[in-house]
Amino acid sequence: MGADRVVAISKHRVVLAELTHKITLAERRLAVEKDIPQPAGRYPLTEQQIAWRSYEDRLAQDADGRKQHRAYARLTIDDG
């Protein structure tokens, strides 16, 4: 299964995002057809909430990296 599994895993997030997008579009079309008012966003967040979630996600990614590889902290950051 080797290479096929790697390809499937790499495409999983993209396919999931596309499916979620299609579902969201279908929900919007249904709301328009039935004249249901739409909120501004499904989960509206403030800028502070978005920033906090991003920060927490980065901390979790960092913790996972440190658990998986002891030299993780010595890696350089590619901000480019």
C-alpha positions in Angstrom: 0.0 0.0 0.0 3.1 2.3 0.6 3.1 5.0 -2.1 -0.7 4.9 -2.6 -1.3 5.5 1.1 1.1 8.5 1.2 -0.7 10.0 -1.8 -4.1 9.4 -0.2 -3.0 11.0 3.1 -1.6 14.0 1.3 -4.8 14.6 -0.7 -7.2 13.9 2.3 -7.3 17.5 3.5 -7.9 18.9 0.1 -10.7 16.5 -0.7 -12.3 17.1 2.7 -12.2 20.9 2.1 -13.7 20.5 -1.3 -16.5 18.4 0.0 -17.2 20.8 2.9 -17.3 23.7 0.4 -19.8 21.8 -1.8 -22.0 21.1 1.3 -21.8 24.8 2.3 -22.8 25.9 -1.2 -25.8 23.5 -1.2 -26.9 24.8 2.2 -26.7 28.4 0.9 -28.8 27.5 -2.2 -31.4 25.8 0.0 -31.6 28.8 2.3 -32.1 31.1 -0.8 -34.8 28.9 -2.2 -36.6 28.7 1.1 -36.0 32.4 1.9 -34.2 31.6 5.1 -32.0 34.5 6.4 -28.3 33.7 6.4 -26.0 34.7 9.3 -22.8 36.5 8.6 -20.8 33.3 9.1 -21.4 29.9 10.5 -19.0 30.5 13.4 -18.2 34.2 13.4 -15.1 34.9 15.4 -13.4 38.1 16.4 -9.9 38.9 15.3 -8.6 38.1 18.8 -10.3 34.7 18.8 -8.9 33.9 15.4 -5.4 34.9 16.5 -5.7 32.9 19.7 -6.8 29.8 17.9 -3.9 30.1 15.5 -1.5 30.6 18.4 -2.9 27.5 20.1 -2.6 25.4 16.9 1.1 26.5 16.5 1.8 25.5 20.1 0.2 22.1 19.6 2.2 21.6 16.4 5.4 22.6 18.2 4.7 20.2 21.0 4.0 17.3 18.6 7.2 18.0 16.7 9.2 18.0 19.9 7.6 14.6 20.9 8.4 13.1 17.5 12.0 14.2 17.1 14.4 15.2 19.8 16.3 17.6 17.4 13.1 19.4 16.5 14.0 22.5 18.5 17.2 22.9 16.5 15.5 23.1 13.1 15.5 26.5 11.4 12.3 28.3 10.5 11.5 28.9 6.8 9.4 32.1 6.9 9.9 32.7 3.1 
